[in-house]
Each structure stands twice: as C-alpha cells, then as structure tokens.
Amino acid sequence: MELRRGPERGTRVQELSEAAGLDQSSTCRLVTRLERKGLTARVSCEHDRRGVYCTLTPEGLKRGQQGEARCREELSGLLNVAAFDDRWASMIARLRYTAADVTP
C-alpha cells in the first residue's frame, strides 16, 4: 500500500522501512523477494547515488490492488458479524462512522 500511494518515481527503501516498522535490512530482503517475483523494481536516485527507490511494476500494482480489495472484503465481513455482538456493536458503529468521514 505504501508503494501504491507513494510518489510516482518510487519510495526510498529507508522510508519503506519506517512505514512498515521494519529495520532497513529486513526491508531490503523483502524488496529483493518482491523484485524476484517481478512485483517491484529498484531505481537509483539521480541526485544521490546512495539512495535507492523502490517502485511497483505493473504486475505489482495489479496484485496490490487485488490484495487491498480482498482485505477490505474480509474486514467488512468480520465487522458485519461483530456488529451483531452487543460487546462490539457500538465500537463497530463508531469505526464505520469515522471511516465514512475519511473515505475519498
């Protein structure tokens, strides 16, 4: 999601680390695995050769969209079930009300 919402040129690996809550080494390994699957690509920074950007390939973008849609479906289903439980109903209602305010 971070790569899909990031700048078109890509997102620096360091920024991905911070957003994902991973150390830079773990993020680099993750990016490498995604790169091998054809889902991401690394791009060198033009003004700082030490900087590396990560960007999604067209297939990575497609798979990211599918994954996010699936997560939304699953979460929606779970929230629908929880909404009928008296212990959770008021919290679910507040979540949905808040989400309606921030949904584009």
MIDOSE-1310 file (N, C-alpha, C; in nm, 2 decimals, decimal comma, always signed):
residues 104
melr	+0,08/-0,12/+0,00/+0,00/+0,00/+0,00/+0,09/+0,13/+0,00; +0,20/+0,12/+0,07/+0,29/+0,23/+0,08/+0,34/+0,27/-0,06; +0,38/+0,17/-0,14/+0,43/+0,19/-0,27/+0,32/+0,24/-0,37; +0,20/+0,19/-0,35/+0,09/+0,23/-0,44/+0,05/+0,38/-0,41
rgpe	+0,07/+0,42/-0,29/+0,03/+0,56/-0,25/+0,15/+0,66/-0,26; +0,27/+0,60/-0,28/+0,39/+0,69/-0,28/+0,40/+0,76/-0,41; +0,51/+0,84/-0,42/+0,54/+0,92/-0,54/+0,56/+0,83/-0,66; +0,53/+0,88/-0,78/+0,54/+0,80/-0,90/+0,68/+0,75/-0,92
rgtr	+0,78/+0,83/-0,88/+0,92/+0,78/-0,90/+0,96/+0,67/-0,81; +0,88/+0,64/-0,71/+0,91/+0,54/-0,62/+0,93/+0,59/-0,48; +0,94/+0,50/-0,38/+0,96/+0,54/-0,24/+1,10/+0,49/-0,20; +1,17/+0,57/-0,13/+1,30/+0,53/-0,08/+1,29/+0,41/+0,02
vqel	+1,38/+0,32/+0,01/+1,38/+0,20/+0,09/+1,38/+0,24/+0,24; +1,45/+0,34/+0,27/+1,45/+0,39/+0,41/+1,31/+0,43/+0,46; +1,24/+0,50/+0,37/+1,10/+0,54/+0,40/+1,01/+0,42/+0,42; +1,03/+0,32/+0,33/+0,95/+0,20/+0,34/+0,98/+0,13/+0,47
seaa	+1,10/+0,13/+0,52/+1,14/+0,07/+0,65/+1,06/+0,13/+0,76; +1,06/+0,26/+0,76/+0,99/+0,34/+0,86/+0,84/+0,31/+0,86; +0,78/+0,31/+0,74/+0,64/+0,30/+0,73/+0,59/+0,15/+0,77; +0,68/+0,06/+0,74/+0,64/-0,08/+0,77/+0,68/-0,12/+0,91
gldq	+0,76/-0,04/+0,97/+0,81/-0,08/+1,11/+0,91/-0,19/+1,11; +0,99/-0,19/+1,00/+1,10/-0,29/+0,99/+1,23/-0,22/+0,98; +1,34/-0,30/+1,02/+1,47/-0,24/+1,00/+1,50/-0,24/+0,85; +1,60/-0,16/+0,82/+1,64/-0,15/+0,67/+1,68/-0,28/+0,61
sstc	+1,75/-0,36/+0,68/+1,79/-0,49/+0,63/+1,68/-0,58/+0,60; +1,58/-0,59/+0,68/+1,46/-0,67/+0,66/+1,38/-0,61/+0,54; +1,37/-0,48/+0,53/+1,30/-0,42/+0,42/+1,38/-0,45/+0,28; +1,51/-0,45/+0,29/+1,58/-0,48/+0,16/+1,56/-0,62/+0,12
rlvt	+1,56/-0,72/+0,22/+1,53/-0,86/+0,18/+1,39/-0,87/+0,13; +1,29/-0,80/+0,18/+1,16/-0,81/+0,14/+1,15/-0,75/-0,01; +1,21/-0,64/-0,03/+1,21/-0,58/-0,16/+1,28/-0,67/-0,26; +1,38/-0,74/-0,22/+1,45/-0,83/-0,31/+1,36/-0,95/-0,35
rler	+1,29/-1,00/-0,25/+1,19/-1,11/-0,28/+1,08/-1,07/-0,38; +1,03/-0,95/-0,35/+0,93/-0,89/-0,44/+0,98/-0,87/-0,58; +1,11/-0,82/-0,59/+1,17/-0,80/-0,72/+1,19/-0,93/-0,79; +1,23/-1,03/-0,73/+1,24/-1,16/-0,79/+1,11/-1,21/-0,85
kglt	+1,00/-1,18/-0,79/+0,87/-1,22/-0,84/+0,82/-1,12/-0,94; +0,89/-1,02/-0,98/+0,85/-0,93/-1,08/+0,75/-0,82/-1,03; +0,74/-0,80/-0,90/+0,64/-0,71/-0,84/+0,69/-0,57/-0,81; +0,82/-0,56/-0,79/+0,89/-0,43/-0,77/+1,01/-0,42/-0,85
arvs	+1,06/-0,30/-0,86/+1,19/-0,27/-0,93/+1,26/-0,16/-0,84; +1,39/-0,17/-0,84/+1,47/-0,07/-0,78/+1,52/+0,04/-0,88; +1,52/+0,16/-0,84/+1,56/+0,27/-0,92/+1,66/+0,35/-0,84; +1,78/+0,38/-0,90/+1,88/+0,46/-0,83/+1,83/+0,61/-0,83
cehd	+1,86/+0,68/-0,72/+1,83/+0,82/-0,71/+1,93/+0,90/-0,80; +1,87/+0,99/-0,88/+1,96/+1,07/-0,97/+2,06/+1,16/-0,90; +2,01/+1,22/-0,79/+2,10/+1,32/-0,73/+2,18/+1,27/-0,61; +2,15/+1,14/-0,57/+2,23/+1,08/-0,46/+2,24/+0,93/-0,49
rrgv	+2,35/+0,89/-0,54/+2,37/+0,75/-0,59/+2,36/+0,65/-0,48; +2,37/+0,70/-0,35/+2,35/+0,60/-0,24/+2,20/+0,57/-0,22; +2,11/+0,66/-0,27/+1,97/+0,64/-0,25/+1,91/+0,55/-0,35; +1,82/+0,46/-0,30/+1,76/+0,36/-0,39/+1,61/+0,38/-0,36
yctl	+1,54/+0,39/-0,47/+1,39/+0,40/-0,47/+1,34/+0,26/-0,51; +1,22/+0,23/-0,45/+1,15/+0,11/-0,49/+1,02/+0,15/-0,55; +0,99/+0,08/-0,66/+0,86/+0,12/-0,73/+0,79/-0,01/-0,77; +0,66/-0,01/-0,79/+0,59/-0,12/-0,83/+0,59/-0,14/-0,98
tpeg	+0,60/-0,26/-1,02/+0,59/-0,29/-1,16/+0,43/-0,29/-1,19; +0,39/-0,30/-1,32/+0,25/-0,31/-1,35/+0,19/-0,43/-1,28; +0,26/-0,54/-1,28/+0,20/-0,66/-1,21/+0,19/-0,64/-1,06; +0,29/-0,57/-1,00/+0,29/-0,54/-0,86/+0,17/-0,45/-0,83
lkrg	+0,15/-0,35/-0,91/+0,03/-0,26/-0,89/-0,10/-0,34/-0,89; -0,11/-0,42/-0,99/-0,23/-0,51/-1,01/-0,25/-0,59/-0,88; -0,15/-0,66/-0,84/-0,16/-0,75/-0,73/-0,18/-0,68/-0,60; -0,13/-0,56/-0,59/-0,15/-0,48/-0,47/-0,30/-0,43/-0,46
qqge	-0,35/-0,40/-0,57/-0,50/-0,36/-0,58/-0,58/-0,48/-0,54; -0,55/-0,59/-0,59/-0,63/-0,71/-0,56/-0,62/-0,75/-0,41; -0,50/-0,73/-0,36/-0,48/-0,76/-0,22/-0,56/-0,67/-0,13; -0,55/-0,54/-0,16/-0,62/-0,44/-0,08/-0,77/-0,47/-0,09
arcr	-0,82/-0,50/-0,21/-0,97/-0,52/-0,22/-1,01/-0,65/-0,14; -0,92/-0,75/-0,14/-0,95/-0,87/-0,06/-0,95/-0,84/+0,09; -0,86/-0,76/+0,13/-0,85/-0,73/+0,28/-0,98/-0,65/+0,32; -1,02/-0,56/+0,23/-1,14/-0,48/+0,26/-1,26/-0,57/+0,27
eels	-1,27/-0,67/+0,18/-1,39/-0,76/+0,18/-1,39/-0,84/+0,31; -1,27/-0,90/+0,34/-1,26/-0,98/+0,46/-1,29/-0,90/+0,59; -1,23/-0,78/+0,60/-1,26/-0,70/+0,72/-1,40/-0,66/+0,73; -1,46/-0,62/+0,61/-1,60/-0,59/+0,61/-1,69/-0,70/+0,66
glln	-1,66/-0,82/+0,62/-1,74/-0,94/+0,66/-1,72/-0,96/+0,81; -1,60/-0,95/+0,86/-1,58/-0,97/+1,01/-1,65/-0,86/+1,09; -1,64/-0,74/+1,04/-1,71/-0,63/+1,11/-1,86/-0,65/+1,11; -1,92/-0,70/+1,00/-2,06/-0,73/+0,99/-2,10/-0,83/+1,10
vaaf	-2,02/-0,93/+1,12/-2,05/-1,03/+1,22/-2,04/-0,97/+1,36; -1,93/-0,89/+1,38/-1,91/-0,83/+1,51/-2,02/-0,73/+1,55; -2,08/-0,67/+1,45/-2,18/-0,56/+1,47/-2,30/-0,62/+1,54; -2,32/-0,75/+1,53/-2,44/-0,81/+1,60/-2,41/-0,86/+1,74
ddrw	-2,28/-0,84/+1,78/-2,24/-0,88/+1,92/-2,25/-0,76/+2,00; -2,33/-0,77/+2,11/-2,36/-0,65/+2,20/-2,23/-0,59/+2,25; -2,12/-0,67/+2,27/-2,00/-0,63/+2,32/-1,92/-0,54/+2,23; -1,95/-0,55/+2,10/-1,87/-0,48/+1,99/-1,95/-0,39/+1,91
asmi	-2,08/-0,39/+1,92/-2,17/-0,32/+1,82/-2,14/-0,17/+1,83; -2,13/-0,11/+1,94/-2,11/+0,04/+1,95/-1,97/+0,08/+1,89; -1,87/-0,01/+1,92/-1,74/+0,02/+1,86/-1,74/+0,01/+1,71; -1,81/-0,09/+1,65/-1,81/-0,11/+1,51/-1,89/+0,01/+1,45
arlr	-1,99/+0,06/+1,51/-2,07/+0,17/+1,46/-1,98/+0,30/+1,45; -1,90/+0,32/+1,56/-1,81/+0,43/+1,56/-1,70/+0,42/+1,45; -1,65/+0,30/+1,43/-1,55/+0,28/+1,33/-1,61/+0,31/+1,19; -1,72/+0,26/+1,17/-1,79/+0,29/+1,04/-1,82/+0,44/+1,02
ytaa	-1,86/+0,50/+1,12/-1,89/+0,65/+1,11/-1,76/+0,72/+1,08; -1,65/+0,69/+1,15/-1,52/+0,75/+1,13/-1,47/+0,73/+0,99; -1,48/+0,60/+0,95/-1,44/+0,56/+0,81/-1,51/+0,64/+0,71; -1,64/+0,66/+0,73/-1,72/+0,74/+0,63/-1,67/+0,88/+0,61
dvtp	-1,62/+0,94/+0,72/-1,56/+1,07/+0,71/-1,43/+1,08/+0,64; -1,35/+0,98/+0,63/-1,22/+0,98/+0,57/-1,21/+0,91/+0,44; -1,32/+0,84/+0,40/-1,32/+0,77/+0,27/-1,33/+0,87/+0,15; -1,23/+0,86/+0,06/-1,24/+0,96/-0,05/-1,36/+0,94/-0,14
